[in-house]
């Protein structure tokens, strides 16, 4: 197509949906969770992600990478090789103490946060900027214990298959 100034723009170069400028280097934001890379087939899938195809993209991992520290670190390193930015917040599996060399889940969390910093994986809020828009990504650290769940169970969910 042609622009008002008479310049020709390829039809396969997308335009920004806000300002209509051509976007030659499109950035996408991907979100995954529960990838459980302690299962070999899931780790293979992560390791085979294309560095070229996702090199401009952002990945948010919303917990449950793996049960062991080493598998989590290996997964984060692989993701960081493929994506321009990686955000991570822990899930319950990430803080389990299987094969852990640290004292407890809080120590494992501290070790994971340090490993993320060393790898370049973001665990704090960050702004992702596109052509003329910004997205604020806020990884949340939450903790759960059944003892804190003091509300009665919902009756509406009793017959829902698990």
C-alpha positions as a Markdown table, in Angstrom:
| # | Residue | x | y | z |
|---|---|---|---|---|
| 1 | Unk | 0.0 | 0.0 | 0.0 |
| 2 | Unk | 1.0 | 3.7 | -0.3 |
| 3 | Unk | 1.2 | 6.2 | 2.5 |
| 4 | Unk | 0.1 | 9.8 | 2.2 |
| 5 | Unk | 3.7 | 10.9 | 1.4 |
| 6 | Unk | 3.8 | 8.5 | -1.6 |
| 7 | Unk | 6.1 | 6.0 | 0.1 |
| 8 | Unk | 5.3 | 2.3 | -0.6 |
| 9 | Unk | 4.9 | 0.1 | 2.4 |
| 10 | Unk | 4.9 | -3.7 | 2.1 |
| 11 | Unk | 1.5 | -5.2 | 2.9 |
| 12 | Unk | 3.1 | -7.9 | 5.0 |
| 13 | Unk | 4.7 | -5.4 | 7.5 |
| 14 | Unk | 2.1 | -4.9 | 10.2 |
| 15 | Unk | 1.0 | -1.5 | 11.4 |
| 16 | Unk | 0.8 | -0.4 | 15.0 |
| 17 | Unk | -2.8 | -0.6 | 16.1 |
| 18 | Unk | -2.4 | 2.7 | 18.0 |
| 19 | Unk | -0.4 | 5.0 | 15.8 |
| 20 | Unk | -0.5 | 3.1 | 12.4 |
| 21 | Unk | 3.3 | 3.3 | 12.0 |
| 22 | Unk | 4.8 | 0.2 | 10.4 |
| 23 | Unk | 6.2 | -2.3 | 12.8 |
| 24 | Unk | 9.1 | -4.0 | 11.2 |
| 25 | Unk | 10.3 | -5.7 | 14.4 |
| 26 | Unk | 7.1 | -7.0 | 16.1 |
| 27 | Unk | 7.4 | -7.9 | 19.8 |
| 28 | Unk | 5.0 | -10.4 | 21.4 |
| 29 | Unk | 4.4 | -11.2 | 25.1 |
| 30 | Unk | 4.0 | -14.9 | 25.9 |
| 31 | Unk | 2.7 | -16.3 | 29.2 |
| 32 | Unk | 3.1 | -19.9 | 30.4 |
| 33 | Unk | 2.8 | -21.7 | 33.6 |
| 34 | Unk | 3.1 | -25.3 | 34.9 |
| 35 | Unk | 5.7 | -26.3 | 32.4 |
| 36 | Unk | 7.2 | -28.9 | 34.8 |
| 37 | Unk | 10.5 | -29.3 | 33.0 |
| 38 | Unk | 11.5 | -32.0 | 35.5 |
| 39 | Unk | 9.7 | -34.2 | 32.9 |
| 40 | Unk | 12.2 | -34.8 | 30.1 |
| 41 | Unk | 9.8 | -34.2 | 27.2 |
| 42 | Unk | 8.9 | -30.8 | 28.6 |
| 43 | Unk | 12.6 | -29.8 | 29.1 |
| 44 | Unk | 13.2 | -30.9 | 25.5 |
| 45 | Unk | 10.4 | -28.7 | 24.3 |
| 46 | Unk | 11.9 | -25.7 | 26.1 |
| 47 | Unk | 15.4 | -26.4 | 24.9 |
| 48 | Unk | 14.2 | -26.6 | 21.3 |
| 49 | Unk | 12.5 | -23.1 | 21.3 |
| 50 | Unk | 13.9 | -21.0 | 18.5 |
| 51 | Unk | 16.2 | -18.2 | 19.6 |
| 52 | Unk | 15.5 | -16.4 | 16.3 |
| 53 | Unk | 11.7 | -16.7 | 16.3 |
| 54 | Unk | 11.4 | -15.3 | 19.8 |
| 55 | Unk | 14.4 | -13.0 | 20.0 |
| 56 | Unk | 12.3 | -9.8 | 20.3 |
| 57 | Unk | 9.6 | -11.4 | 22.5 |
| 58 | Unk | 8.9 | -11.3 | 26.2 |
| 59 | Unk | 8.1 | -14.5 | 28.2 |
| 60 | Unk | 6.3 | -14.5 | 31.5 |
| 61 | Unk | 6.6 | -17.8 | 33.5 |
| 62 | Unk | 3.9 | -17.8 | 36.1 |
| 63 | Unk | 5.2 | -20.6 | 38.3 |
| 64 | Unk | 5.7 | -24.3 | 38.5 |
| 65 | Unk | 8.8 | -24.7 | 36.3 |
| 66 | Unk | 10.1 | -27.7 | 38.2 |
| 67 | Unk | 10.6 | -29.3 | 41.6 |
| 68 | Unk | 14.4 | -29.0 | 41.8 |
| 69 | Unk | 16.6 | -26.0 | 41.9 |
| 70 | Unk | 18.9 | -27.3 | 39.1 |
| 71 | Unk | 16.0 | -28.0 | 36.7 |
| 72 | Unk | 14.5 | -24.5 | 37.4 |
| 73 | Unk | 17.9 | -22.8 | 36.7 |
| 74 | Unk | 18.5 | -24.9 | 33.5 |
| 75 | Unk | 15.0 | -24.0 | 32.3 |
| 76 | Unk | 15.4 | -20.2 | 33.0 |
| 77 | Unk | 18.8 | -20.2 | 31.2 |
| 78 | Unk | 17.2 | -21.9 | 28.1 |
| 79 | Unk | 14.3 | -19.4 | 28.1 |
| 80 | Unk | 16.7 | -16.5 | 28.5 |
| 81 | Unk | 18.6 | -17.7 | 25.4 |
| 82 | Unk | 15.4 | -17.6 | 23.3 |
| 83 | Unk | 13.6 | -14.5 | 24.6 |
| 84 | Unk | 14.7 | -10.9 | 24.9 |
| 85 | Unk | 13.2 | -10.6 | 28.4 |
| 86 | Unk | 12.0 | -13.3 | 30.8 |
| 87 | Unk | 9.8 | -12.6 | 33.9 |
| 88 | Unk | 9.3 | -15.3 | 36.6 |
| 89 | Unk | 7.3 | -15.7 | 39.7 |
| 90 | Unk | 7.5 | -18.9 | 41.7 |
| 91 | Unk | 4.8 | -21.5 | 42.1 |
| 92 | Unk | 4.3 | -24.1 | 44.7 |
| 93 | Unk | 6.4 | -26.8 | 42.9 |
| 94 | Unk | 9.3 | -24.3 | 42.5 |
| 95 | Unk | 9.6 | -24.1 | 46.3 |
| 96 | Unk | 9.3 | -27.8 | 47.1 |
| 97 | Unk | 12.3 | -29.2 | 48.9 |
| 98 | Unk | 13.0 | -32.3 | 46.8 |
| 99 | Unk | 16.8 | -32.8 | 46.4 |
| 100 | Unk | 17.3 | -29.4 | 48.0 |
| 101 | Unk | 20.6 | -28.4 | 49.5 |
| 102 | Unk | 19.1 | -25.5 | 51.4 |
| 103 | Unk | 17.4 | -25.4 | 54.8 |
| 104 | Unk | 13.8 | -24.6 | 53.8 |
| 105 | Unk | 11.5 | -23.1 | 51.1 |
| 106 | Unk | 12.4 | -19.6 | 52.1 |
| 107 | Unk | 16.1 | -20.3 | 51.6 |
| 108 | Unk | 15.3 | -22.0 | 48.3 |
| 109 | Unk | 13.4 | -18.8 | 47.3 |
| 110 | Unk | 16.3 | -16.6 | 48.2 |
| 111 | Unk | 18.6 | -18.9 | 46.1 |
| 112 | Unk | 16.2 | -18.8 | 43.2 |
| 113 | Unk | 15.9 | -15.0 | 43.3 |
| 114 | Unk | 19.7 | -14.7 | 43.2 |
| 115 | Unk | 20.0 | -17.2 | 40.4 |
| 116 | Unk | 17.3 | -15.2 | 38.4 |
| 117 | Unk | 19.4 | -12.0 | 38.9 |
| 118 | Unk | 22.6 | -13.8 | 37.8 |
| 119 | Unk | 20.8 | -15.2 | 34.6 |
| 120 | Unk | 19.0 | -11.9 | 33.8 |
| 121 | Unk | 15.5 | -13.2 | 34.6 |
| 122 | Unk | 13.3 | -10.5 | 36.0 |
| 123 | Unk | 11.4 | -11.1 | 39.3 |
| 124 | Unk | 10.4 | -7.5 | 40.0 |
| 125 | Unk | 7.9 | -5.3 | 38.1 |
| 126 | Unk | 9.1 | -4.1 | 34.8 |
| 127 | Unk | 7.8 | -2.0 | 31.9 |
| 128 | Unk | 7.7 | -3.5 | 28.4 |
| 129 | Unk | 7.5 | -0.9 | 25.7 |
| 130 | Unk | 6.3 | -1.5 | 22.2 |
| 131 | Unk | 6.0 | 1.1 | 19.4 |
| 132 | Unk | 3.9 | 3.6 | 21.4 |
| 133 | Unk | 2.4 | 1.5 | 24.2 |
| 134 | Unk | 3.7 | 0.2 | 27.5 |
| 135 | Unk | 2.8 | -2.8 | 29.4 |
| 136 | Unk | 3.5 | -3.1 | 33.1 |
| 137 | Unk | 4.4 | -6.7 | 34.1 |
| 138 | Unk | 4.2 | -7.4 | 37.9 |
| 139 | Unk | 5.4 | -10.8 | 39.0 |
| 140 | Unk | 3.6 | -11.5 | 42.3 |
| 141 | Unk | 5.2 | -13.6 | 45.1 |
| 142 | Unk | 2.5 | -15.3 | 47.1 |
| 143 | Unk | 2.4 | -18.0 | 49.7 |
| 144 | Unk | -0.3 | -20.5 | 50.5 |
| 145 | Unk | -1.0 | -22.7 | 53.4 |
| 146 | Unk | -4.3 | -24.6 | 53.9 |
| 147 | Unk | -4.5 | -23.3 | 57.5 |
| 148 | Unk | -5.1 | -19.8 | 56.0 |
| 149 | Unk | -8.1 | -20.9 | 54.1 |
| 150 | Unk | -10.8 | -20.3 | 56.7 |
| 151 | Unk | -13.7 | -19.7 | 54.4 |
| 152 | Unk | -16.3 | -22.5 | 53.9 |
| 153 | Unk | -16.0 | -24.6 | 50.8 |
| 154 | Unk | -18.3 | -23.5 | 47.9 |
| 155 | Unk | -21.2 | -25.8 | 47.6 |
| 156 | Unk | -21.6 | -24.9 | 43.9 |
| 157 | Unk | -18.3 | -26.8 | 43.2 |
| 158 | Unk | -19.1 | -30.1 | 44.9 |
| 159 | Unk | -20.2 | -31.8 | 41.7 |
| 160 | Unk | -17.6 | -30.4 | 39.4 |
| 161 | Unk | -15.2 | -33.2 | 38.3 |
| 162 | Unk | -11.6 | -32.6 | 39.4 |
